[in-house]
Amino acid sequence: MRRLTGDPVAILVGGMALVVALVFLVYPLVNGLLLAFVRNGSDISLANLTLVNFERFFVSTSYRHAFMNSIVTSGGATLLAAALGVPMAFAVARVEIAWRPVVLALSVIPLIAPPFIGAYAWVRILGNNGIVTQLLIEYLGVRPPPIYGIWGVTIALALSYLPYLFLMVQGTLAASDPTIEEAARMTGASSPRILRTITLPLAAPAIAAGMLVVFIKALGDFGVPSILGGEMQVLPTLIYYQIHGFFNLNAGSAIAIVNVLLTIMGLGLLALVNRRSVSTLTGSSRGSVRARGVGSRIAANVYIWFVLILALLPQALVALYSFSLRWGDTLLPSSYGLDNYRSMASEAFTTMGNSIVLSGLATLCCVIFGAIAAYATARGRIAAKWAIDLTIMLPFVLPGLVVGVVYLGAFNDGPLVLTGTAAILIFAYFTRRVAFVFRSAATAVAQIDTKIEEASTVCGASWGTTMRRIMVPLVAPGLLAASILVFATLIGEISATVLLYSANWKPISIAIYERVLGNELARASALGTICNLATLALILMASRLAGRSMSDMFR
């Protein structure tokens, strides 16, 4: 096969991709790292390096509390998600239940809807005058703990990100080879012992991976703690406070690094679990056997729908709230109408238009760069392929607010100033989501035989013609599905957006957030419902194009 660098067009394209990687991926991350070791207001230089920004974690009470609150809420959300999600995954995979496709499809909705949109619904559910609170007081005489603080944040985060863990574990359990468990059962092993000694150890890597995803997502979440945290701060809200309150990028960068270190520790624990995990190698193509007993089916269905209702209740309440005209201390709204949608029509049109433009351009950047980088690593003779892979994948595991911090630090001054423009949001979104397209394109390119390209070259086609006439049409379906998924998940993005947006480029996520802070919950619900429906429609389109179910799109 001709080298990737053997054609002038290939050299030009590859060079442009390298420049983009250096300017918008490498430079912001390195600059953000250096800012953390310099005092606020000082230039980055060897003489100015200091640890004063990190000393605050030892001398400041607010820093220590934010650090511990982040660990407690993220860890608590992870454990709660595992406690609810693993049994649910086992029930769906190993018990013959009704409407399995519906269950899997509904389980994705909490992932489609941005968590902060459902966060304020918990106030109506478990607040002082919440629906559940009123029912508990009236029928049981029990008042639940206040929704604001660690308890409320932990519950909201767990139920928002639970589907990640559920889908990973359910897929593993459904596809596992049943012969080992059958052999154990034939030797007289009881079901609890088989579960403890065979099933759970085999599913351990999937459980650990799912728990890590929940932990990372919860650790970097800004919207839920900012709405339900009350006076409690976590690391993301502390970053926001330092930057918006004092515009102290150096302190914000230091907090971001601590946040990233916690993420790295989580990745290390996952690697440890995977090293100690067990695997099987058989020639069986059978899936797992499902229990058909009446008692098992009833128990499984009751539990599955209980968890689903818990996870979907906030989004259902947001939709209900959007139609409410008056909702005082009553259990449900006293009057309904479309006034919230009418009053927000102009703002919804403007902010949704901004979101579509920003997300669309960011998605286009992801597709172009991700496809080129994937082709270069798959076909090019590049010595440091691991470096390209790491550069693209690292921002994927970083919390959104961290990406916002490094972009604000890199492009607020200096040779390239992007602050206040649409470009800073576009490239921040690109940084956060390019890994989706890169992985999808890399998989598609790896499945194409190199002989097809060689035949094109032998026939005299240039590298550009080969790409345009052969490679692009072959990888297009996978790229299209990945791009729609990226576009859909960017519409409600808030973590990086909250630090980088400007008044001229306010997306719908910020409009919703501002309405929530202004206690205009009904109008915020109308905007949130519009955002959720648009995102859901895009995910459905992506699943159709990819020929996969919605649940498979998030595995």
TORDO-754923 format. One line per 8 residues: number of its first residue (from 1); for each residue x, y, z of C-alpha. Coordinates in nm, 3 decimals. Layout:
<sites>
NUM = X,Y,Z | ... .
</sites>
This chain:
<sites>
1 = 0.000,0.000,0.000 | 0.125,0.346,-0.082 | 0.229,0.544,0.221 | -0.018,0.793,0.363 | 0.246,1.063,0.312 | 0.317,0.970,-0.049 | 0.069,1.214,-0.207 | 0.074,1.597,-0.189 .
9 = -0.294,1.608,-0.100 | -0.237,1.356,0.178 | 0.054,1.564,0.310 | -0.159,1.878,0.311 | -0.456,1.712,0.479 | -0.239,1.536,0.735 | -0.052,1.859,0.810 | -0.375,2.050,0.867 .
17 = -0.500,1.777,1.100 | -0.173,1.796,1.294 | -0.205,2.173,1.333 | -0.561,2.138,1.459 | -0.453,1.875,1.713 | -0.166,2.090,1.839 | -0.365,2.415,1.862 | -0.700,2.292,1.993 .
25 = -0.609,1.974,2.182 | -0.247,1.981,2.300 | -0.197,2.355,2.359 | -0.505,2.414,2.582 | -0.426,2.109,2.797 | -0.059,2.202,2.843 | -0.142,2.568,2.907 | -0.405,2.473,3.165 .
33 = -0.154,2.250,3.341 | 0.103,2.531,3.360 | -0.151,2.788,3.481 | -0.217,2.575,3.789 | 0.146,2.622,3.899 | 0.153,3.002,3.862 | 0.002,3.269,4.089 | -0.298,3.459,3.963 .
41 = -0.178,3.754,3.756 | 0.174,3.615,3.702 | 0.320,3.513,3.369 | 0.398,3.150,3.294 | 0.773,3.112,3.348 | 1.011,2.883,3.529 | 1.080,3.147,3.794 | 0.709,3.187,3.875 .
49 = 0.630,2.820,3.931 | 0.466,2.760,4.268 | 0.232,2.525,4.452 | 0.034,2.803,4.618 | -0.283,2.719,4.424 | -0.275,2.364,4.555 | -0.197,2.473,4.914 | -0.556,2.592,4.944 .
57 = -0.669,2.231,4.968 | -0.479,2.212,5.298 | -0.556,2.557,5.443 | -0.901,2.646,5.305 | -1.210,2.492,5.462 | -1.419,2.550,5.150 | -1.162,2.366,4.935 | -1.146,2.069,5.171 .
65 = -1.524,2.049,5.195 | -1.562,2.070,4.815 | -1.305,1.792,4.773 | -1.477,1.563,5.024 | -1.824,1.647,4.892 | -1.713,1.553,4.541 | -1.585,1.216,4.661 | -1.896,1.149,4.872 .
73 = -2.152,1.250,4.607 | -1.970,1.081,4.316 | -1.887,0.772,4.517 | -2.237,0.758,4.665 | -2.396,0.801,4.323 | -2.175,0.523,4.186 | -2.265,0.281,4.466 | -2.636,0.365,4.442 .
81 = -2.630,0.323,4.064 | -2.460,-0.016,4.105 | -2.707,-0.124,4.376 | -3.000,-0.041,4.147 | -2.848,-0.115,3.806 | -2.677,-0.451,3.854 | -2.992,-0.635,3.979 | -3.191,-0.466,3.703 .
89 = -2.936,-0.579,3.443 | -2.951,-0.935,3.579 | -3.333,-0.931,3.568 | -3.345,-0.808,3.207 | -3.071,-1.045,3.087 | -3.155,-1.361,3.280 | -3.532,-1.354,3.331 | -3.800,-1.385,3.063 .
97 = -3.971,-1.047,3.095 | -4.240,-0.874,2.890 | -4.155,-0.581,2.663 | -3.777,-0.621,2.682 | -3.713,-0.390,2.381 | -3.934,-0.125,2.541 | -3.742,-0.152,2.869 | -3.409,-0.112,2.691 .
105 = -3.535,0.183,2.489 | -3.681,0.362,2.793 | -3.360,0.306,2.990 | -3.175,0.534,2.748 | -3.395,0.840,2.806 | -3.212,0.958,3.124 | -2.890,0.963,2.917 | -3.051,1.161,2.635 .
113 = -3.190,1.429,2.867 | -2.917,1.650,3.023 | -2.910,1.572,3.400 | -2.951,1.934,3.511 | -3.290,1.952,3.333 | -3.426,1.678,3.555 | -3.246,1.809,3.864 | -3.491,2.089,3.934 .
121 = -3.779,1.843,3.897 | -3.657,1.673,4.215 | -3.755,1.986,4.404 | -4.115,1.918,4.296 | -4.076,1.552,4.388 | -3.895,1.564,4.724 | -3.892,1.933,4.813 | -4.081,2.077,5.111 .
129 = -4.405,2.075,4.907 | -4.303,1.798,4.667 | -4.537,1.528,4.541 | -4.365,1.240,4.722 | -4.312,1.452,5.034 | -4.684,1.530,5.057 | -4.777,1.165,5.007 | -4.531,1.045,5.272 .
137 = -4.654,1.301,5.523 | -5.021,1.235,5.454 | -5.015,0.855,5.457 | -4.709,0.763,5.667 | -4.649,1.070,5.876 | -4.285,1.074,5.762 | -4.101,1.375,5.619 | -3.802,1.280,5.399 .
145 = -3.465,1.457,5.439 | -3.424,1.789,5.252 | -3.358,1.743,4.882 | -3.092,2.012,4.887 | -2.741,1.898,4.975 | -2.547,1.573,4.954 | -2.852,1.347,4.971 | -3.038,1.511,4.682 .
153 = -2.731,1.551,4.461 | -2.633,1.186,4.511 | -2.979,1.055,4.420 | -3.015,1.278,4.114 | -2.668,1.187,3.982 | -2.720,0.814,4.043 | -3.051,0.800,3.857 | -2.920,1.019,3.573 .
161 = -2.616,0.802,3.499 | -2.747,0.460,3.611 | -2.830,0.357,3.248 | -2.458,0.354,3.155 | -2.391,0.083,3.412 | -2.714,-0.102,3.343 | -2.656,-0.124,2.966 | -2.295,-0.241,3.001 .
169 = -2.374,-0.512,3.255 | -2.693,-0.623,3.081 | -2.507,-0.668,2.752 | -2.238,-0.877,2.920 | -2.481,-1.098,3.109 | -2.703,-1.151,2.804 | -2.409,-1.256,2.584 | -2.224,-1.474,2.835 .
177 = -2.180,-1.844,2.761 | -2.430,-2.047,2.968 | -2.234,-2.376,2.962 | -2.020,-2.295,3.267 | -2.322,-2.217,3.483 | -2.500,-2.526,3.349 | -2.200,-2.741,3.441 | -2.194,-2.596,3.792 .
185 = -2.566,-2.659,3.831 | -2.522,-3.023,3.720 | -2.261,-3.074,3.994 | -2.512,-2.963,4.255 | -2.418,-2.598,4.303 | -2.702,-2.381,4.427 | -2.817,-2.071,4.238 | -2.675,-1.828,4.500 .
193 = -2.337,-2.002,4.484 | -2.335,-1.994,4.102 | -2.419,-1.624,4.116 | -2.140,-1.555,4.366 | -1.866,-1.773,4.219 | -1.934,-1.762,3.844 | -2.183,-1.501,3.724 | -2.059,-1.199,3.918 .
201 = -1.685,-1.267,3.861 | -1.748,-1.297,3.486 | -1.948,-0.971,3.489 | -1.698,-0.791,3.715 | -1.514,-0.605,3.433 | -1.844,-0.473,3.294 | -1.963,-0.376,3.641 | -1.633,-0.200,3.714 .
209 = -1.638,-0.020,3.377 | -1.997,0.092,3.432 | -1.920,0.213,3.784 | -1.619,0.405,3.651 | -1.832,0.578,3.385 | -2.088,0.678,3.650 | -1.810,0.802,3.882 | -1.641,1.011,3.611 .
217 = -1.970,1.156,3.489 | -2.086,1.237,3.844 | -1.747,1.381,3.940 | -1.751,1.627,3.652 | -2.121,1.719,3.666 | -2.183,2.087,3.725 | -2.556,2.128,3.661 | -2.699,1.896,3.928 .
225 = -2.485,2.018,4.223 | -2.537,2.382,4.124 | -2.917,2.334,4.135 | -2.959,2.084,4.421 | -2.640,2.149,4.616 | -2.774,2.446,4.811 | -2.482,2.582,5.012 | -2.281,2.265,4.947 .
233 = -1.995,2.298,4.699 | -1.822,2.029,4.494 | -1.512,2.069,4.278 | -1.699,2.173,3.957 | -1.903,2.439,4.140 | -1.586,2.558,4.318 | -1.418,2.600,3.979 | -1.716,2.802,3.857 .
241 = -1.706,3.016,4.173 | -1.334,3.089,4.138 | -1.364,3.187,3.771 | -1.697,3.371,3.769 | -1.649,3.523,4.113 | -1.281,3.622,4.095 | -1.178,3.531,3.738 | -0.895,3.333,3.895 .
249 = -0.800,3.098,3.612 | -0.497,2.975,3.805 | -0.700,2.857,4.104 | -0.960,2.711,3.867 | -0.689,2.520,3.681 | -0.550,2.380,4.007 | -0.895,2.258,4.113 | -0.943,2.109,3.766 .
257 = -0.617,1.914,3.800 | -0.730,1.770,4.133 | -1.056,1.672,3.964 | -0.860,1.502,3.686 | -0.639,1.319,3.938 | -0.951,1.168,4.094 | -1.055,1.054,3.747 | -0.713,0.897,3.689 .
265 = -0.742,0.714,4.021 | -1.073,0.573,3.902 | -0.911,0.455,3.578 | -0.636,0.290,3.783 | -0.890,0.100,3.990 | -1.060,-0.017,3.670 | -0.727,-0.145,3.535 | -0.670,-0.332,3.862 .
273 = -1.012,-0.497,3.842 | -0.956,-0.596,3.479 | -0.617,-0.753,3.563 | -0.779,-0.970,3.829 | -1.085,-1.057,3.621 | -1.155,-1.397,3.470 | -1.258,-1.483,3.115 | -1.387,-1.779,2.922 .
281 = -1.301,-1.918,2.583 | -1.556,-2.151,2.430 | -1.701,-2.229,2.094 | -2.061,-2.184,2.202 | -2.272,-1.925,2.028 | -2.570,-1.961,2.261 | -2.680,-1.670,2.472 | -2.764,-1.691,2.840 .
289 = -3.061,-1.899,2.954 | -3.353,-1.698,3.091 | -3.560,-1.803,3.391 | -3.925,-1.865,3.310 | -4.073,-1.931,3.655 | -4.381,-1.728,3.745 | -4.230,-1.599,4.069 | -3.906,-1.492,3.899 .
297 = -4.091,-1.315,3.618 | -4.321,-1.125,3.856 | -4.035,-1.018,4.083 | -3.817,-0.915,3.787 | -4.091,-0.711,3.620 | -4.186,-0.534,3.943 | -3.824,-0.441,4.018 | -3.741,-0.333,3.661 .
305 = -4.038,-0.101,3.631 | -3.979,0.037,3.981 | -3.625,0.144,3.885 | -3.738,0.272,3.543 | -4.012,0.486,3.698 | -3.761,0.630,3.946 | -3.520,0.718,3.665 | -3.787,0.858,3.432 .
313 = -3.994,1.043,3.692 | -3.793,1.370,3.675 | -3.821,1.392,3.296 | -4.193,1.310,3.308 | -4.241,1.581,3.568 | -4.051,1.832,3.354 | -4.294,1.764,3.070 | -4.592,1.798,3.307 .
321 = -4.452,2.118,3.459 | -4.415,2.273,3.114 | -4.795,2.272,3.075 | -4.874,2.399,3.425 | -5.007,2.751,3.469 | -5.052,2.736,3.848 | -4.892,2.488,4.083 | -4.895,2.586,4.445 .
329 = -4.905,2.348,4.740 | -5.136,2.104,4.560 | -5.029,1.755,4.460 | -5.067,1.837,4.088 | -5.104,2.162,3.892 | -5.438,2.335,3.938 | -5.451,2.458,3.578 | -5.289,2.372,3.248 .
337 = -5.219,2.546,2.919 | -4.964,2.635,2.653 | -4.875,2.978,2.792 | -4.523,2.869,2.892 | -4.448,2.759,2.538 | -4.597,3.078,2.391 | -4.401,3.307,2.623 | -4.076,3.118,2.554 .
345 = -4.125,3.077,2.178 | -3.893,3.361,2.079 | -3.618,3.265,2.325 | -3.654,2.896,2.235 | -3.616,2.978,1.866 | -3.306,3.193,1.922 | -3.126,2.973,2.175 | -3.216,2.649,2.000 .
353 = -3.089,2.801,1.676 | -2.762,2.889,1.850 | -2.735,2.536,1.988 | -2.795,2.385,1.644 | -2.534,2.607,1.478 | -2.270,2.554,1.749 | -2.333,2.179,1.778 | -2.353,2.138,1.401 .
361 = -2.021,2.311,1.331 | -1.853,2.125,1.618 | -1.988,1.797,1.480 | -1.855,1.882,1.133 | -1.510,1.947,1.285 | -1.532,1.614,1.470 | -1.619,1.426,1.150 | -1.343,1.581,0.938 .
369 = -1.066,1.559,1.197 | -1.180,1.228,1.346 | -1.194,1.057,1.008 | -0.851,1.186,0.903 | -0.692,1.093,1.234 | -0.853,0.748,1.229 | -0.729,0.685,0.875 | -0.379,0.805,0.967 .
377 = -0.354,0.569,1.265 | -0.503,0.276,1.073 | -0.322,0.314,0.739 | -0.031,0.551,0.790 | 0.316,0.445,0.896 | 0.320,0.656,1.210 | 0.562,0.565,1.488 | 0.370,0.733,1.771 .
385 = 0.017,0.613,1.700 | -0.037,0.582,2.074 | 0.029,0.955,2.113 | -0.244,1.042,1.861 | -0.483,0.804,2.031 | -0.404,0.948,2.376 | -0.433,1.308,2.259 | -0.778,1.248,2.114 .
393 = -0.913,1.022,2.389 | -0.782,1.215,2.693 | -1.033,1.504,2.669 | -1.312,1.244,2.645 | -1.255,1.135,3.007 | -1.204,1.490,3.134 | -1.501,1.661,3.301 | -1.664,1.924,3.082 .
401 = -1.585,2.206,3.323 | -1.215,2.113,3.304 | -1.226,2.154,2.926 | -1.394,2.490,2.980 | -1.119,2.599,3.218 | -0.830,2.503,2.988 | -0.996,2.670,2.690 | -1.063,2.988,2.884 .
409 = -0.701,2.993,3.001 | -0.560,2.923,2.655 | -0.771,3.156,2.442 | -0.851,3.447,2.673 | -0.534,3.631,2.566 | -0.219,3.569,2.366 | -0.183,3.516,1.991 | -0.526,3.356,1.947 .
417 = -0.813,3.521,2.137 | -1.146,3.338,2.106 | -1.322,3.442,2.427 | -1.669,3.576,2.361 | -1.692,3.424,2.015 | -1.877,3.123,1.882 | -1.544,2.964,1.789 | -1.440,2.895,2.149 .
425 = -1.760,2.698,2.207 | -1.729,2.513,1.877 | -1.373,2.401,1.943 | -1.446,2.315,2.307 | -1.736,2.096,2.191 | -1.506,1.948,1.928 | -1.248,1.864,2.195 | -1.508,1.694,2.413 .
433 = -1.670,1.480,2.144 | -1.411,1.408,1.873 | -1.331,1.075,2.040 | -1.679,0.945,1.944 | -1.616,0.998,1.573 | -1.252,0.892,1.593 | -1.338,0.552,1.742 | -1.625,0.495,1.501 .
441 = -1.411,0.587,1.199 | -1.115,0.379,1.321 | -1.340,0.073,1.351 | -1.486,0.129,1.003 | -1.144,0.181,0.839 | -1.000,-0.130,1.006 | -1.277,-0.340,0.851 | -1.193,-0.229,0.494 .
449 = -0.940,-0.446,0.312 | -0.631,-0.250,0.206 | -0.641,-0.430,-0.130 | -0.932,-0.206,-0.233 | -0.713,0.103,-0.197 | -0.421,-0.071,-0.364 | -0.637,-0.156,-0.664 | -0.744,0.207,-0.689 .
457 = -0.381,0.322,-0.678 | -0.279,0.068,-0.945 | -0.551,0.209,-1.170 | -0.388,0.550,-1.140 | -0.623,0.717,-0.890 | -0.471,0.978,-0.662 | -0.498,0.960,-0.284 | -0.772,1.224,-0.286 .
465 = -0.974,1.038,-0.551 | -0.941,0.711,-0.360 | -1.066,0.880,-0.045 | -1.357,1.051,-0.222 | -1.472,0.762,-0.440 | -1.397,0.459,-0.222 | -1.315,0.517,0.144 | -1.568,0.789,0.226 .
473 = -1.871,0.599,0.086 | -1.764,0.285,0.275 | -1.725,0.451,0.615 | -2.010,0.701,0.567 | -2.287,0.503,0.746 | -2.083,0.464,1.065 | -1.964,0.824,1.052 | -2.316,0.952,0.999 .
481 = -2.454,0.766,1.299 | -2.163,0.881,1.517 | -2.203,1.241,1.401 | -2.575,1.246,1.484 | -2.498,1.102,1.827 | -2.235,1.374,1.883 | -2.472,1.645,1.761 | -2.753,1.523,1.986 .
489 = -2.541,1.506,2.301 | -2.402,1.856,2.241 | -2.738,2.032,2.225 | -2.791,2.013,2.603 | -2.423,2.047,2.702 | -2.372,2.279,2.999 | -2.051,2.190,3.188 | -1.806,2.350,2.943 .
497 = -2.065,2.594,2.806 | -2.129,2.770,3.136 | -1.772,2.909,3.137 | -1.741,2.988,2.766 | -2.071,3.121,2.633 | -2.138,3.485,2.551 | -2.461,3.684,2.529 | -2.452,3.670,2.149 .
505 = -2.410,3.291,2.149 | -2.630,3.170,2.431 | -2.737,2.804,2.375 | -3.060,2.655,2.502 | -2.888,2.479,2.793 | -2.782,2.816,2.940 | -3.129,2.962,2.879 | -3.279,2.674,3.080 .
513 = -3.019,2.714,3.355 | -3.086,3.088,3.386 | -3.461,3.029,3.415 | -3.402,2.772,3.689 | -3.181,3.012,3.884 | -3.452,3.275,3.842 | -3.707,3.030,3.986 | -3.906,3.034,3.660 .
521 = -3.942,2.657,3.669 | -4.247,2.627,3.443 | -4.078,2.823,3.163 | -3.754,2.632,3.219 | -3.955,2.311,3.185 | -4.094,2.427,2.851 | -3.743,2.490,2.719 | -3.623,2.162,2.872 .
529 = -3.900,1.965,2.705 | -3.812,2.117,2.367 | -3.446,2.027,2.423 | -3.529,1.671,2.530 | -3.761,1.606,2.235 | -3.508,1.740,1.984 | -3.234,1.523,2.134 | -3.456,1.215,2.141 .
537 = -3.550,1.260,1.775 | -3.184,1.285,1.676 | -3.088,0.974,1.872 | -3.371,0.781,1.707 | -3.244,0.896,1.368 | -2.890,0.786,1.454 | -3.008,0.443,1.568 | -3.202,0.395,1.244 .
545 = -2.904,0.493,1.029 | -2.669,0.269,1.225 | -2.915,-0.020,1.225 | -2.880,-0.049,1.603 | -3.119,-0.003,1.892 | -3.102,0.311,2.103 | -2.960,0.112,2.394 | -2.677,-0.021,2.176 .
553 = -2.582,0.336,2.079 | -2.475,0.406,2.438 | -2.295,0.081,2.515 .
</sites>
